[in-house]
Amino acid sequence: MAGPAPGRRLWPLAALALVLALDPELPAVQAGQTPRPAERGPPVRLFTEEELARFGGEEEDQPIYMAVKGVVFDVTSGKEFYGRGAPYNALTGKDSTRGVAKMSLDPADLTHDTTGLTAEELKALDDVFTTVYKAKYPIVGYTARRILNEDGSPNLDFKPEDQPHFDIKDEF
C-alpha cells in the first residue's frame, strides 16, 4: 500500500513554519539555545479575611492589598492614596466592593456585600473595577468568599477560567 503523497506529509510542517514566522509574540530560539519560560508574576493565591487584613498598609515593609469584587489587587504603587494615613487607606486589607460602588468610606460600606445597590451604583462599580483597578494594579489573588460559600462549600458560580489574570495550570 502506498503512503501519503510527499506534499501531504510536508503540509503540517509548512503550517507550523508559517505560524512561527507570522507570530511576533512567539520567542525566537536559535540553534543550541534552550527556550526561556515566559516571565510571569507570582502565582495568584486565595486570601481569607484574616490574611487580607494583614495587608492594610500599616506596616512599611508589607505590600498593600485591597479587594474589589473578590479580586485582590496590590495597590502598593498607589501608597500615597492607600498607605497609612492616606485618603483611601480605609479600603485596604479587606474586600471593599460596596464602598467602591457607593464611593463611600463609611465603615458600614467597607464590605463585599452588594445587596441593595442601585443599578447606577453597580455600573459605577464595574467601571471603576475595569478602568482603575484591573487597568492599574496587579492581581495577586482572590478572596476565599469569591470561591467558597459561607458554609465552606464550593461556590458553583465561580469559574476560574472567567477570572481576570487566571491561569488554571499555575494557580490551583
Stockholm file with secondary structure:
# STOCKHOLM 1.0

chainA/1-172         MAGPAPGRRLWPLAALALVLALDPELPAVQAGQTPRPAERGPPVRLFTEEELARFGGEEEDQPIYMAVKGVVFDVTSGKEFYGRGAPYNALTGKDSTRGVAKMSLDPADLTHDTTGLTAEELKALDDVFTTVYKAKYPIVGYTARRILNEDGSPNLDFKPEDQPHFDIKDEF
#=GR chainA/1-172 SS CCCCCHHHHHHHHHHHHHHHHHCTTSCCCCTTCCCCCCCCCSCCEEECHHHHHTTSSCSTTSCCEEEETTEEEECGGGHHHHSTTSTTGGGTTSBCHHHHHHTCCCGGGCSSCCTTCCHHHHHHHHHHIIIIIIHHSCEEEEEHHHHBCTTSCBCTTCCGGGSTTCCHHHHC
#=GC SS_cons         CCCCCHHHHHHHHHHHHHHHHHCTTSCCCCTTCCCCCCCCCSCCEEECHHHHHTTSSCSTTSCCEEEETTEEEECGGGHHHHSTTSTTGGGTTSBCHHHHHHTCCCGGGCSSCCTTCCHHHHHHHHHHIIIIIIHHSCEEEEEHHHHBCTTSCBCTTCCGGGSTTCCHHHHC
//
